[in-house]
Amino acid sequence: MELHLSPRTVLGKKVKRIRAEGIVPGELYGHGTSNRHVSVNNKEFLKVYRASGENTIVTADIEGNGKAPVLISHVDRDAISGAILSIDFHQIRMDEKITTQVPIAFHGESPATKAGLVVIKVLHEINIESLPGNIPHEFRVSLEKLEKTGDSIAVQDIPVPNGVKILTSADMTVVTVQEKTREEVQAPAAVPIATETTTAETKAETAPTAKASEQKTEKK
């Protein structure tokens, strides 16, 4: 897959203008090369990105500098619209090891979920060191063996391709099963209890006074 990158002179807040024109700002960096401001056509990038994703080698046709292998190392998106705001491209050498993060892809349905338990995904990426050609697109983790509370999968349980060194701690939990938290039952609203004082006051308000009784007798 090939992607055309152009030099970029528009910086700062002015990049909003080129985004409106369907151009995404980016940064190109790498070992042994100076950082460069670049831009890429949004539609062309999305076509390549959907097919490759991050951690897949793409041939960048860098205007004025020829072609070079790069990794799409980071894509920054708008939190609301999901629109791509900027892209980081990591220029690499195929004969030099690099460190990067490889995403974890969970698949399958766990018996624990069917039993009403909660499956908690703790880790979503694993740090590795590898030659660029050996970098896996993702680490696949099956949830189908998670059956009861306490069942878990650690980094050391994930198969690793040849030539890939895992940098994340081997005993770090990737996914685990816990009991479902019980929802608190809301207590019914308390009904006020009449006190002796309240009862006495009510009787005093409703009973006729002695003076009123005497006035009624005199009228008769």
Backbone bond lengths (Angstrom), bond angles and torsions (degrees), N, CA, C in turn:
res aa  C-N    CA-C-N  psi(-1)  N-CA   C-N-CA  omega(-1)  CA-C   N-CA-C  phi
1 M - - - 1.455 - - 1.523 110.04 -
2 E 1.307 115.38 141.44 1.459 121.00 -175.46 1.521 110.31 -127.38
3 L 1.316 115.41 144.25 1.456 121.12 -177.05 1.521 109.11 -138.23
4 H 1.331 116.40 130.30 1.464 120.45 -178.42 1.522 110.00 -88.89
5 L 1.338 116.06 126.37 1.458 122.41 177.13 1.519 109.52 -114.88
6 S 1.327 115.93 135.78 1.472 121.48 179.82 1.517 110.13 -112.58
7 P 1.335 117.54 147.33 1.469 119.76 173.78 1.527 109.79 -61.06
8 R 1.347 116.49 147.52 1.466 120.29 -177.31 1.521 110.04 -126.18
9 T 1.336 115.45 129.36 1.463 121.05 177.23 1.524 111.56 -109.00
10 V 1.336 116.23 -14.12 1.465 120.54 179.09 1.528 108.81 -80.43
11 L 1.328 116.08 123.73 1.469 120.43 -175.06 1.531 110.51 -129.79
12 G 1.335 115.17 170.61 1.453 121.00 175.00 1.520 113.62 62.90
13 K 1.335 115.45 -143.59 1.459 120.60 -176.78 1.526 112.87 -67.46
14 K 1.327 116.65 -16.85 1.465 120.59 -178.32 1.531 112.51 -68.81
15 V 1.357 117.21 -13.69 1.472 119.49 -178.86 1.527 111.17 -66.63
16 K 1.350 117.48 -16.24 1.465 119.68 176.56 1.522 110.76 -58.93
17 R 1.320 115.40 -33.04 1.461 119.73 -178.45 1.522 111.29 -66.94
18 I 1.333 117.20 -43.60 1.467 118.34 -178.13 1.531 110.90 -74.22
19 R 1.346 117.54 -28.16 1.466 119.56 174.97 1.529 110.02 -63.55
20 A 1.329 115.72 -39.00 1.463 120.05 178.90 1.522 111.76 -64.38
21 E 1.321 116.76 -21.25 1.463 122.35 179.58 1.532 112.46 -93.80
22 G 1.346 116.35 6.90 1.458 120.18 178.93 1.508 114.33 84.71
23 I 1.338 116.75 20.38 1.468 122.26 179.68 1.527 109.05 -114.39
24 V 1.333 116.73 135.35 1.468 121.51 -178.97 1.530 109.62 -108.02
25 P 1.334 117.73 128.81 1.468 119.91 176.32 1.521 111.38 -73.26
26 G 1.320 115.95 149.92 1.456 119.71 179.27 1.515 111.78 -149.68
27 E 1.327 114.34 171.48 1.461 121.50 176.18 1.521 108.46 -126.53
28 L 1.309 115.91 134.35 1.462 122.06 177.61 1.521 108.24 -113.45
29 Y 1.327 116.42 122.96 1.457 120.10 -178.99 1.521 108.83 -141.82
30 G 1.314 116.17 170.00 1.457 119.75 178.50 1.504 111.71 168.74
31 H 1.329 115.35 165.17 1.455 121.34 -179.80 1.530 110.22 -65.72
32 G 1.330 115.31 127.27 1.461 119.42 177.47 1.506 114.60 81.28
33 T 1.327 118.00 8.07 1.456 121.03 178.41 1.528 109.35 -136.13
34 S 1.321 115.83 148.53 1.462 119.69 -179.39 1.527 110.01 -77.82
35 N 1.316 116.37 149.92 1.468 120.88 177.78 1.532 109.47 -67.54
36 R 1.327 115.13 139.01 1.463 119.79 -179.47 1.526 110.39 -131.98
37 H 1.333 115.14 143.22 1.458 121.42 173.71 1.528 107.56 -84.09
38 V 1.336 115.69 125.64 1.459 119.92 -178.54 1.525 109.59 -131.84
39 S 1.322 115.49 172.83 1.461 121.19 174.64 1.518 108.64 -143.69
40 V 1.340 115.68 158.83 1.449 120.80 -177.52 1.527 109.04 -145.57
41 N 1.314 116.00 146.13 1.453 120.39 176.51 1.521 109.82 -64.53
42 N 1.323 117.02 128.71 1.458 121.73 -174.78 1.530 112.30 -59.87
43 K 1.329 118.26 -46.24 1.458 121.68 -177.90 1.526 111.32 -65.28
44 E 1.335 116.73 -41.63 1.473 120.30 179.05 1.524 110.68 -64.69
45 F 1.340 115.21 -40.72 1.465 118.60 179.78 1.522 111.37 -63.94
46 L 1.339 117.05 -46.16 1.457 120.48 -178.71 1.527 111.11 -59.89
47 K 1.305 117.21 -38.23 1.469 120.91 179.68 1.522 110.41 -61.75
48 V 1.332 116.57 -43.93 1.470 120.92 179.54 1.525 110.68 -72.09
49 Y 1.328 116.42 -41.13 1.462 121.00 -175.40 1.522 111.68 -66.03
50 R 1.334 117.10 -38.54 1.465 119.95 178.61 1.517 110.71 -63.90
51 A 1.317 117.10 -31.80 1.462 120.83 -178.67 1.528 112.54 -84.05
52 S 1.328 116.34 -29.77 1.465 119.36 -173.66 1.516 113.91 -109.24
53 G 1.344 116.56 -44.11 1.458 119.92 -173.55 1.518 110.25 73.09
54 E 1.313 115.22 -171.18 1.461 119.36 176.94 1.528 109.41 -79.35
55 N 1.339 115.16 161.38 1.463 122.62 177.80 1.530 113.71 66.98
56 T 1.321 117.17 17.97 1.458 120.95 173.21 1.520 107.99 -114.29
57 I 1.318 116.13 136.27 1.467 120.26 -177.01 1.522 110.12 -72.84
58 V 1.332 114.70 129.51 1.459 122.85 177.40 1.523 108.02 -123.20
59 T 1.309 116.69 141.58 1.458 120.51 175.79 1.519 108.95 -85.39
60 A 1.323 116.16 115.37 1.455 121.19 179.52 1.523 109.22 -93.76
61 D 1.323 115.84 123.18 1.458 121.65 173.41 1.520 106.83 -90.74
62 I 1.324 115.84 94.37 1.462 121.87 -172.57 1.521 108.53 -88.36
63 E 1.299 115.73 112.36 1.459 121.71 -175.96 1.530 111.30 -54.07
64 G 1.325 115.95 119.58 1.457 121.39 179.05 1.514 114.00 87.70
65 N 1.362 117.52 -5.68 1.469 119.80 -178.11 1.525 113.02 -132.12
66 G 1.307 118.30 10.75 1.454 120.96 178.14 1.521 113.06 77.02
67 K 1.324 115.31 -161.17 1.462 121.08 -176.54 1.527 110.82 -105.89
68 A 1.340 114.92 148.80 1.467 120.45 -179.61 1.520 108.98 -154.77
69 P 1.345 116.78 147.74 1.473 119.43 176.02 1.525 110.49 -74.95
70 V 1.322 116.55 134.76 1.463 120.96 178.43 1.522 109.62 -136.63
71 L 1.319 115.02 158.51 1.459 122.13 170.66 1.522 108.37 -110.43
72 I 1.321 116.79 139.25 1.465 120.63 171.77 1.524 105.15 -79.95
73 S 1.322 117.02 97.01 1.465 120.27 -169.69 1.519 113.47 -86.94
74 H 1.338 117.77 -26.39 1.470 118.84 179.76 1.520 110.04 -158.49
75 V 1.332 115.97 137.36 1.462 122.38 176.34 1.517 107.42 -123.93
76 D 1.326 116.60 119.11 1.459 122.04 -179.96 1.523 108.63 -96.21
77 R 1.340 116.58 125.85 1.461 121.99 -177.47 1.519 111.24 -118.94
78 D 1.316 115.51 154.66 1.451 121.38 173.08 1.522 108.89 -68.83
79 A 1.334 117.14 131.76 1.460 121.54 -174.25 1.528 112.59 -64.65
80 I 1.318 117.79 -26.38 1.462 120.89 -176.84 1.526 112.18 -96.93
81 S 1.327 116.60 -54.23 1.471 120.36 -175.13 1.524 113.91 -84.89
82 G 1.348 116.34 -22.57 1.463 119.61 -176.69 1.511 113.25 81.23
83 A 1.336 117.73 1.13 1.463 121.33 179.81 1.525 110.22 -65.61
84 I 1.337 116.26 144.26 1.464 120.91 -179.77 1.523 109.56 -75.60
85 L 1.331 116.13 126.42 1.457 121.89 -178.44 1.523 112.69 -97.77
86 S 1.327 116.39 -38.58 1.464 120.36 179.71 1.522 109.92 -162.34
87 I 1.332 115.68 162.14 1.467 121.39 -176.90 1.523 109.27 -137.11
88 D 1.334 116.60 139.25 1.454 122.17 172.79 1.523 108.97 -105.99
89 F 1.330 115.70 127.11 1.462 121.89 177.11 1.529 108.79 -112.04
90 H 1.319 115.98 128.09 1.461 121.40 -179.61 1.530 109.23 -104.00
91 Q 1.322 115.84 106.39 1.467 119.82 178.01 1.528 108.98 -75.05
92 I 1.325 116.97 133.09 1.456 121.11 -172.38 1.523 111.63 -128.94
93 R 1.325 113.13 168.29 1.471 121.11 169.01 1.518 107.02 -115.42
94 M 1.314 116.21 133.96 1.457 120.05 -174.69 1.525 113.13 -67.84
95 D 1.334 117.13 -17.25 1.469 120.38 -178.58 1.523 112.61 -101.15
96 E 1.339 117.62 9.52 1.452 121.53 179.44 1.526 110.58 -120.70
97 K 1.334 115.71 132.35 1.462 119.89 178.25 1.531 110.18 -70.84
98 I 1.315 114.75 146.89 1.460 120.47 176.59 1.525 109.28 -132.58
99 T 1.324 115.80 161.20 1.458 120.37 173.86 1.531 107.85 -106.29
100 T 1.315 115.93 140.60 1.462 120.59 -179.41 1.520 109.48 -157.47
101 Q 1.319 117.07 176.10 1.461 122.70 177.85 1.526 109.06 -111.48
102 V 1.312 115.24 131.29 1.462 120.99 179.07 1.528 108.08 -110.88
103 P 1.334 117.69 128.58 1.471 120.17 -177.63 1.528 112.50 -69.87
104 I 1.337 115.54 153.62 1.463 122.54 175.25 1.519 108.03 -99.54
105 A 1.322 116.52 129.68 1.468 121.55 178.62 1.528 108.24 -109.32
106 F 1.318 117.63 114.11 1.464 122.69 178.79 1.528 109.00 -87.90
107 H 1.332 115.88 137.75 1.463 119.07 179.16 1.528 109.94 -144.10
108 G 1.326 115.08 161.23 1.462 120.36 -178.30 1.517 111.72 83.60
109 E 1.333 115.25 163.61 1.461 121.34 178.19 1.523 109.23 -112.20
110 S 1.319 116.44 133.08 1.460 120.23 -176.21 1.528 111.03 -86.47
111 P 1.348 117.28 143.81 1.463 121.13 172.87 1.529 111.67 -59.41
112 A 1.336 116.40 -28.10 1.461 120.56 -179.99 1.523 111.33 -62.00
113 T 1.320 116.27 -39.70 1.463 120.43 178.89 1.528 110.39 -64.87
114 K 1.326 116.23 -41.73 1.468 120.51 179.31 1.525 110.95 -64.46
115 A 1.342 116.36 -27.85 1.465 120.99 -179.27 1.528 112.08 -85.10
116 G 1.332 117.16 2.61 1.458 120.37 178.20 1.512 114.60 89.33
117 L 1.338 117.44 9.49 1.461 120.71 177.75 1.531 109.56 -88.57
118 V 1.329 115.29 171.31 1.462 120.56 -177.20 1.527 109.95 -109.87
119 V 1.330 116.23 125.50 1.464 122.01 176.20 1.523 107.98 -97.60
120 I 1.323 116.81 117.48 1.462 122.15 -176.16 1.527 109.59 -106.84
121 K 1.326 116.01 120.07 1.466 122.04 177.72 1.512 108.25 -89.46
122 V 1.322 115.05 109.16 1.460 121.31 -173.04 1.522 111.98 -87.36
123 L 1.318 116.35 -41.55 1.464 122.09 -173.91 1.522 109.77 -117.61
124 H 1.328 116.28 140.64 1.466 120.09 -178.42 1.530 112.75 -123.49
125 E 1.328 117.74 -8.75 1.467 122.25 177.91 1.519 109.29 -143.90
126 I 1.326 115.67 153.51 1.458 121.37 176.51 1.521 108.59 -126.70
127 N 1.325 116.16 131.86 1.462 121.18 178.49 1.523 109.70 -80.51
128 I 1.328 115.66 133.81 1.463 119.85 -179.67 1.521 110.90 -135.99
129 E 1.341 113.91 167.06 1.473 121.92 170.05 1.517 106.83 -129.25
130 S 1.327 116.10 132.61 1.466 118.43 -174.80 1.521 110.17 -168.14
131 L 1.324 115.05 160.83 1.453 119.21 166.07 1.527 107.62 -67.72
132 P 1.314 118.12 145.62 1.470 120.26 -176.91 1.524 114.35 -53.30
133 G 1.315 116.77 -36.08 1.459 119.81 -177.78 1.521 114.12 -70.50
134 N 1.335 117.31 -14.59 1.466 121.07 -177.93 1.528 113.18 -102.15
135 I 1.322 117.46 -2.06 1.463 120.23 -176.16 1.533 109.80 -68.20
136 P 1.326 117.20 122.03 1.475 118.96 177.76 1.525 111.16 -72.55
137 H 1.306 116.30 150.84 1.458 120.75 179.03 1.526 110.60 -68.22
138 E 1.348 116.59 -33.31 1.459 122.40 179.60 1.522 108.98 -165.61
139 F 1.319 116.63 164.62 1.459 122.83 170.86 1.525 107.48 -106.22
140 R 1.318 117.73 120.41 1.462 121.54 -178.41 1.531 110.16 -90.61
141 V 1.322 115.70 129.34 1.465 121.93 -179.67 1.523 108.33 -123.86
142 S 1.348 115.82 121.03 1.460 120.59 179.42 1.519 110.25 -86.87
143 L 1.330 116.05 136.06 1.464 122.09 179.03 1.528 112.18 -94.11
144 E 1.319 117.04 -0.95 1.462 121.25 -170.26 1.527 114.28 -70.03
145 K 1.340 117.98 -15.60 1.464 120.22 -179.90 1.524 112.78 -94.65
146 L 1.315 116.75 -0.63 1.469 120.38 179.91 1.526 108.63 -85.93
147 E 1.341 116.56 110.57 1.460 120.79 -172.66 1.522 114.60 -115.51
148 K 1.353 116.99 -37.99 1.473 119.08 -171.95 1.523 110.62 -136.24
149 T 1.332 114.54 170.03 1.461 120.92 179.26 1.531 110.45 -57.41
150 G 1.319 116.22 131.46 1.465 121.03 179.63 1.511 113.65 98.28
151 D 1.334 117.76 -18.42 1.465 119.90 175.67 1.526 109.18 -62.93
152 S 1.329 116.61 139.94 1.460 119.50 -178.94 1.521 110.37 -155.30
153 I 1.314 114.98 166.02 1.468 122.70 175.46 1.517 106.96 -127.17
154 A 1.331 116.15 130.12 1.462 121.60 179.76 1.527 109.87 -106.75
155 V 1.304 115.95 170.20 1.466 121.35 179.76 1.524 111.02 -57.10
156 Q 1.331 116.61 -38.61 1.461 120.54 -177.66 1.529 113.09 -67.31
157 D 1.342 117.80 -14.21 1.461 121.45 179.59 1.530 113.13 -86.69
158 I 1.325 117.49 -6.19 1.463 121.55 -176.39 1.527 110.32 -91.13
159 P 1.326 118.44 128.18 1.468 121.33 177.05 1.531 110.80 -61.48
160 V 1.325 115.47 138.11 1.467 120.79 -177.41 1.529 109.52 -120.04
161 P 1.334 118.26 130.83 1.473 120.61 178.66 1.523 111.60 -65.07
162 N 1.304 116.58 156.48 1.466 121.75 176.29 1.524 110.21 -60.83
163 G 1.330 115.01 141.18 1.459 119.87 177.10 1.524 114.09 85.47
164 V 1.334 116.89 2.59 1.464 120.74 -179.58 1.525 109.36 -111.34
165 K 1.315 116.91 126.25 1.458 122.14 177.94 1.530 108.87 -104.69
166 I 1.334 116.01 125.37 1.462 121.32 179.34 1.530 109.32 -83.72
167 L 1.330 116.32 126.61 1.458 121.11 179.57 1.532 112.22 -99.07
168 T 1.313 117.22 -22.63 1.464 121.07 176.49 1.527 109.32 -68.81
169 S 1.328 117.35 143.41 1.465 122.07 -178.86 1.527 110.86 -54.54
170 A 1.339 115.89 131.88 1.464 121.66 -174.57 1.523 112.80 -63.51
171 D 1.334 118.33 -30.80 1.459 120.60 -176.83 1.532 113.03 -91.47
172 M 1.318 116.92 6.33 1.465 119.52 179.32 1.530 110.40 -69.95
173 T 1.326 116.50 133.73 1.459 121.70 -178.93 1.529 110.95 -73.48
174 V 1.321 115.26 133.27 1.460 121.86 177.63 1.524 109.99 -95.07
175 V 1.334 115.65 -46.45 1.467 121.12 -179.84 1.523 108.37 -150.62
176 T 1.328 117.54 145.98 1.456 121.26 -177.42 1.526 110.18 -146.42
177 V 1.350 115.28 164.92 1.465 121.49 -178.28 1.525 108.97 -114.75
178 Q 1.327 115.59 132.92 1.451 121.28 177.33 1.526 109.60 -131.69
179 E 1.339 114.47 161.09 1.459 119.09 176.38 1.522 109.61 -69.57
180 K 1.315 115.23 150.73 1.452 120.58 179.21 1.518 109.32 -72.37
181 T 1.318 116.07 132.21 1.461 120.66 179.72 1.526 109.80 -69.20
182 R 1.334 116.19 128.45 1.456 119.83 179.71 1.523 110.64 -73.45
183 E 1.292 114.96 135.20 1.462 119.80 178.82 1.519 109.26 -74.59
184 E 1.302 115.71 138.67 1.457 120.07 179.58 1.522 109.73 -71.05
185 V 1.343 115.79 133.52 1.459 120.90 178.39 1.513 108.60 -86.19
186 Q 1.313 116.03 124.99 1.462 119.80 -178.30 1.527 110.44 -76.65
187 A 1.324 115.86 126.02 1.470 121.06 -179.16 1.514 109.80 -70.09
188 P 1.362 118.09 143.26 1.466 120.42 178.69 1.518 110.70 -64.54
189 A 1.306 115.02 152.07 1.469 119.59 -179.24 1.520 110.01 -60.84
190 A 1.317 116.70 137.17 1.464 121.60 -177.33 1.526 110.70 -70.73
191 V 1.335 116.10 137.23 1.470 121.67 177.29 1.516 108.17 -91.35
192 P 1.329 118.91 125.02 1.473 119.94 -177.76 1.529 111.61 -62.58
193 I 1.323 116.10 136.95 1.464 122.55 -179.33 1.514 109.37 -99.70
194 A 1.319 114.91 128.82 1.475 118.94 -179.49 1.508 109.97 -68.87
195 T 1.302 116.91 133.29 1.467 121.44 177.62 1.518 109.27 -96.16
196 E 1.323 115.28 170.84 1.459 119.68 179.44 1.521 110.77 -62.45
197 T 1.332 115.90 -36.78 1.458 119.77 -179.10 1.516 110.68 -65.35
198 T 1.394 114.51 -44.37 1.462 119.25 -179.69 1.525 110.40 -61.65
199 T 1.356 117.57 -43.32 1.466 121.87 -179.51 1.519 111.15 -63.18
200 A 1.317 115.76 -42.05 1.460 120.27 -178.93 1.511 111.18 -65.09
201 E 1.392 114.41 -40.19 1.462 119.15 -179.91 1.521 110.57 -65.39
202 T 1.357 116.79 -38.58 1.465 120.90 -179.76 1.517 110.46 -64.15
203 K 1.341 116.35 -42.82 1.460 120.59 179.77 1.520 111.05 -64.22
204 A 1.339 115.16 -38.11 1.459 119.50 -178.53 1.504 111.25 -65.77
205 E 1.385 115.70 -34.21 1.465 119.59 -178.72 1.528 111.67 -74.91
206 T 1.328 118.05 -31.99 1.470 121.66 -174.70 1.520 112.84 -91.94
207 A 1.341 119.48 -28.03 1.484 121.93 -178.66 1.520 110.72 -79.85
208 P 1.345 119.59 137.12 1.472 121.46 178.07 1.515 110.54 -68.73
209 T 1.306 116.09 145.33 1.466 120.05 -179.35 1.515 109.51 -76.71
210 A 1.348 117.16 162.73 1.478 122.32 -179.49 1.512 111.19 -63.52
211 K 1.360 116.59 -37.42 1.457 121.23 -179.29 1.515 111.30 -63.93
212 A 1.332 116.33 -41.40 1.475 121.23 179.83 1.523 110.00 -64.06
213 S 1.328 118.36 -36.91 1.446 122.11 179.88 1.520 111.70 -65.36
214 E 1.376 114.36 -39.41 1.446 119.38 -179.54 1.530 110.81 -65.84
215 Q 1.393 116.41 -38.86 1.463 119.76 -179.57 1.525 110.07 -64.88
216 K 1.308 118.43 -39.18 1.462 121.95 179.55 1.515 110.78 -64.41
217 T 1.393 118.23 -35.52 1.465 123.03 -178.70 1.519 110.70 -69.04
218 E 1.374 115.35 -40.76 1.466 119.79 -178.44 1.521 110.20 -64.47
219 K 1.358 118.85 -39.99 1.458 122.28 -179.14 1.512 111.22 -63.41
220 K 1.298 116.03 -33.99 1.457 119.76 179.27 1.487 109.44 -67.94
